[in-house]
Amino acid sequence: MAACSMEDVLARVEKEEAEKLKNISVYKGLELEFDLGNLLACDQNPPDTRQFRKRTADEFLRALARDNTQLLVNEIWKLPVERVEDVIVAKLPDPATRLPREKPVPKPRPPTRWEEFAKLKGIQKKKKTNLVWDEVHKQWKRRWGYKRASDDTKEWLIEVPVTADPNEDQFAKRIKAKKERIDKNELNRLKNIARAQKVKVPGVGLLPTDQQSKNDLGKAIQVAKMSTASVGKFQDKLAKEKEPKNSGKKRKFQPLIGDFSAEKQKQLDLLKTMESKKPKLNITKAVNKQMREEDREAAATKKRKRSQKGRRGGFDGKGGKGGKKQGAK
């Protein structure tokens, strides 16, 4: 084995260092524009036509992408770094380029009926604290949810009301009432979603109850009749069946949230009528009333003249003319 001289070793080391520098050093006529926050590099240099002719299109594009990526990595290593769990991490600056969104901007959630009513009436939501003082346990507890303050479902003793059945389970009754409240809130939530998406919601109808009263049964019969194709027009009545209550025309009320211009005009017309000094004159009605009075006066005058004429030239009871008595000749 031939001995290597010191000059050969130094030459080989210099050659290896030059190769390493050649791999990480890239020359560009125009400097690239970097946006390190987005890991973006913009190359505005024109393509080298000589290199493009010598190589294929894929080889040229790969070499170009490699050089630009190397310049981007060189810029990243100039940033401050830190070690996190045996990994070197660079701190990227804030992005400077605004990139387009992949998906459209989500539409804002439409307000519920309560939110619209609160906005119309100026009702502001007051933020409540999450913790309240529990007088029973003498400590701060959550206002809602698990282990909340004044939780009546954790009571071991419930007083039976005077009007309630003494054999009724008050604990089961309380749990059932809570479940009904939860279901009602869920139904209102689904109704809000359907109204926001402009979907028609079918009516709830008659809800089942443990004991149905006379009014409930009458309402059930009426609903069954109205469910026919003729809307109950040709349905026969039962024996001694009374007319259903509140089956006439319903009163129509103006909505709380609607056309503000129409409501404003209605209020202005009302104020104008209240503030006017002279009452509003109906000309047609006044003319008709005057004509009836004139006809009535004409009929009364004619009747009075006829009665006066009868008294002057009338007949007596013996067949002679009335008036002056005829003397003896």
Salt bridges, closest charged atoms under 4 A:
ASP43 OD2 - LYS28 NZ 3.24
ASP67 OD1 - ARG66 NH1 3.27
GLU75 OE2 - LYS78 NZ 3.28
GLU82 OE1 - LYS91 NZ 3.80
GLU115 OE2 - ARG109 NH2 3.16
ASP134 OD2 - HIS137 ND1 2.86
ASP134 OD2 - LYS141 NZ 3.85
GLU135 OE1 - LYS138 NZ 3.33
ASP151 OD1 - ARG148 NH2 2.92
GLU155 OE1 - ARG174 NH1 3.41
GLU186 OE2 - ARG189 NH2 2.55
ASP210 OD2 - LYS176 NZ 3.53
GLU241 OE2 - LYS225 NZ 2.89
GLU243 OE2 - LYS237 NZ 2.22
